[in-house]
Amino acid sequence: MLFLHGNGDHAALWLTTLWRFESNGWPRGLLHAVNFPDPLARDDDAVPQPGRSSSAEQTAFLAERVREARERTGAARVALVANSRGGNVIRDFVTRVEGGAGQVSHAVLCGTPNRGVYDWPEIRNREFNANSDLLRRLNGGETDVVPGTAVLT
């Protein structure tokens, strides 16, 4: 099980949650909090910005963490739990990365801005804008449900 933090946060957000899982019998080796590099979203998702990351960079980072977790544990699939921006990373992974949904058994999205936080044309391609390229892609289908991955929001 991988736990993903949100915008500008870090893996330590999940320490108490990890301890609770462990105290309820979950093996520590199956629980991992991911620490995204450059956790702040860019002012424009498509324009490089020092110290900030794009949605694509976050998704690629998650893909590597999922691969490592599956390799380390021998599990065919992982469960992903996310806060805020991390939820959109999960959504992007299971819909855009080839075979992504097949690697994720469960996706738990906590406080994820699935439909955006605002809709301002002046800053259209900010990741949290309802009309950003990312959210238009994630929300452009008939359903948010990804076959084969159980989702809880």
N, C-alpha and C positions, 0 to 999 in steps of 0.2 A: 504494500500500500504506500503510495507516494502522496505527500501533502505539499501543496503549492501555495505560496503566499501571493499577496496582491501587489498593486502598484506602490513602489517605494518602500516595501517592507522587506522582511528577511525570514529565513527558516525558523528562527527562534520563536516566531509567532506560535508555532505548533508544539512547543515543549510540553506545556501542560496537557494538551490533547494526547501526545505520545505517552506521557506518564499514565494517563487514565487508561489508555488501551493496554499498556503493559500490566497495570494493576488488575486488569480484568482478564489476564491470561494470554494476551496476544504476544507471540515471541518478538523480542526486540529486533531481531534480524529481518523481520518482514515489514518493519515500519521505517520510513525514511522521509525526512523533511527536506525538500529541495530548496537550495539557495540560488535563485536566479542572479546572474551577473547583470550589472546595470539595470536594476529593477524599475527605474522610472520610465514611463512611456515617453516617446518623443513628442514634440510639439506638432510635427507632421510625420506620420508613420513612415512615409516614403523618403524622408530626408534625414541623412545621418546627423547625429547630434552627440557631442562628447558626453560621456557619462550616462547616456540613455539608450534604450534598446527599442527595436521595432517589434511588432507582433510576430513577424516571421522569424526573427532571431530567438525570441522566447519559445516559439513552437519547435524550432530545430534543437534548442537546448533540452526541451522536454523529451523529444524523440530519443535523444542520446541517453537521458536518465531512464526512460522506459526500457530501452535496450539493455542497459547495465543491470537494472533490477531483474529483468527476466533472466538474464544470463547468470546473475548471482544466486537467484533463488530456484531456478529451473522451472518457474511458473510460465505457463503459456500466455497468461493474461495478468494484468495488474488492475488494481482499483486505484482511482485517482480522486483526491479530495482537494478542493481549491477554495480560496478566498478571493473575492473581487476579480482583479485582472487575471489571476491564475485560472479562473473558470473559462474565460475566453480562450486562453491558451489550450485548455483541454478541448474545448469545442472545435478549435482550429485543428488540433492534432487528430481527432477522430473523424473529421470530415475532409481534411485536405491532404494529410500525409497518407501515402499509399499503404494500405493495410493497418492504418491507425486504429480504426474501430475494432478490428480483430484482435488487437493487443490489449484492449481495455474492457474489463468485465463490468465495472461500475464507475460512474462519474457522479460525484457529489459536488454541486456548485453552490457555494455559500456566499450570498451577497454579490453574485456576479452581475455586472451591468449588461445583461444579455441584449437589451434593446437600446443601450446607450444611456448616458447621463444627461445629455443635452442635444439639441439640434440647431447648431449655429452655422450658417453658411460661411461666415468669415473664417472659421477654423474647421472646415469640412473634414479634413483627413486626420484629425486627432482621433486616436484609438477609441475614445469614449464618446465620440460624436455618433449619433444614431445613423448618420449618412456617411460615415467613414467607409473606405473600401473594405476594411475588415468586417464591420458589422453588416454591411450590405451583403457581403458574401455569406457570412454565417446565418443571416436571417432571410436569405433570398429564396429558400426552398419552400415547399408546401408545409413542412413540419420541421421542428427542431429535433425530433427523435431520430436517432441513428440506429438502424437495425442491428441487433446483437449486443448493444451496450445499454445496460440499465442506467437511467439518468434520474437523479433526484435534485430538485432545486429548492 
